[in-house]
Amino acid sequence: MKNKLTKGLGIGLGIGLSIYLTGLYLEYKEKAEQLKERETFGTGQDMS
């Protein structure tokens, strides 16, 4: 009985962790893109 429970918890934690890490990655990627856009617009405005 205990073995099934720990296996279930392990799977649950694994899924939760992967969802959490995916969320962090997407958030980081979005921020990086925003910074890139800001730099592009900034240099574009400076040149004109």
C-alpha positions in Angstrom: 0.0 0.0 0.0 2.7 2.5 1.0 4.7 1.7 -2.2 1.7 2.7 -4.4 1.2 5.9 -2.5 4.8 7.0 -2.8 4.8 6.1 -6.5 1.7 8.2 -7.0 3.2 11.1 -5.1 6.4 10.8 -7.2 4.5 10.9 -10.4 2.4 13.8 -9.1 5.5 15.8 -8.1 7.2 15.1 -11.4 4.2 16.4 -13.3 3.9 19.4 -11.1 7.6 20.2 -11.3 7.6 20.0 -15.1 4.6 22.3 -15.4 6.2 24.8 -13.0 9.5 24.7 -14.9 7.7 25.2 -18.2 5.9 28.2 -16.7 9.2 29.7 -15.6 10.8 29.1 -19.0 7.9 30.7 -20.8 7.9 33.7 -18.5 11.6 34.2 -19.0 11.3 33.8 -22.8 8.5 36.4 -22.8 10.6 38.9 -20.8 13.6 38.3 -23.0 11.5 39.1 -26.1 10.1 42.2 -24.5 13.7 43.4 -23.8 14.7 42.7 -27.4 11.8 44.6 -28.7 12.5 47.5 -26.4 16.2 47.6 -27.6 15.1 47.4 -31.2 12.6 50.3 -30.9 15.1 52.2 -28.8 17.9 52.0 -31.4 15.3 52.7 -34.2 14.2 55.9 -32.5 17.7 57.0 -31.7 18.7 56.7 -35.4 15.8 58.7 -36.8 
